[in-house]
Amino acid sequence: MKGKILIVDDQFGIRILLNEVFQKEGYETFQAANGVQALDIVSKHEPDLVLLDMKIPGMDGIEILKRMKVINPDICVIIMTAYGELDMIKEAKDLGAITHFAKPFDIDDIRAAVKKHIPQKSN
């Protein structure tokens, strides 16, 4: 396994797409449709990287990101947003998000970012 990726998005189609792409690349993947599921997975499975949608009903991406960083301060998070909300993107980066992608995104760009940022296993 290359590493563990958590995909957090309330849109089923996006989760399935990203899940398939990264499983084919050799990553172990997890999916969450909301913040509660995402935080549970972060606690139990310790993913190396999280692809986090910013607009999720209930607990938004900023709140999820804050709580993930409490559980694991070193977790790598890439945010995704369908909205050009620069203040939200800036806040997420201030909280430790490493980069962001606007939806619709180019899957090759996300694949390259994951490859660049996921900690390389030496086994």
N, C-alpha and C positions, 0 to 999 in steps of 0.2 A: 504493500500500500504506500502511496505517495504521501498520504496525510488525510486528515478528516476535515470535511467541509460541511457547514450548516447553512442551509438555504432557508431564509425567513421571508415569506411573501404570502399575502392573503390571496393572491391570484394563483389558482391551481395550475393553470397552463404554464406559467413562468416557473413554478417549482418543478414541474415535471420536465420541462425543457432543460433547465440547469442541472437537474439531477441526472438526466441521461447523459448530457455532455460530460460531466465530471466523473461519473461512474466509468464511462468509456475510456477516460484518461487515466483511470487507475486509482482514483480517490475513493475513500469511504465517505458516503454522503448521508446526511440527515436532513429532514424537512420539517419545518414548523409553519403553521398558518397564522400563528399569533404569538404575542409576547410571552404568555405563560408557558406554552410549549417550548419556545426558543430557550428560555431561561432554564427549564428543566433539562433540556438536552445539553446545554453548556455545563450544567452542574454534573450530570451523569457521564457524559461522553467526552468532555474536554476537546472540542473541535479545535483544529489549528487555525481555521479561518472561517469567518461568517460573511455571507452575502446577505445584507440586511436591507429590506425595503423600508422606506421612511414613512409611508402612509399605510398604516395598518389599523383597522378598527380596534378600539379598546385602548391598548397601550401603544403609543406611537413609537417610531424608530428611535427618537432621541431618548425616550425613557428606557426602552429596551437596551440601547447602547450603554447608558449609564449603569444599569443593573448588571449587564454582562461584565463591565469593567470592574465592578465590585467583586464578582465571582472570580474573574481572572484578569488582572490588570494588563497582562501581556497579550491578550487575545487580539488577533488581526481582524479588523472589520472593514469591509468594503460596502459602502452604502449605494443603494439604487433608489432613484426617485423619478416619478413621471412628471414632477413639477419643478419649475425653475426657481425654486425657493432658495435663493442664495443665502439667506440668514440661517435656514435650517442646515444647509450644507456646511456653512462656516461653523455653526455650533457643533455639528457632528465631528468635524475635523478637529475642533478645539478639544473635544472629548476623546480623541484618539483614533478616529476613523482614518484609514490610510489613503483612501481615494474614493471617488464617487463616479457613478455612471447614470446618465439620464436615460429613461425609457422613452422610446424603444432603443435598446443598446445593440451594439454589434457583438455577437457572441464571441468572435475571435478576440476582441479587445478585452472582454472579461476573462477569457481563457488565459490570455497573456498576463493580465494583472494578477490572477490567482497564482500562476506559475512563478511570477516574480516575487510575490509576497509570502507564499506559504513556506514555513520553515522546512528546509530540505532535511530529510531523514538520512542518516549515515549508517544504514544497515543493509 
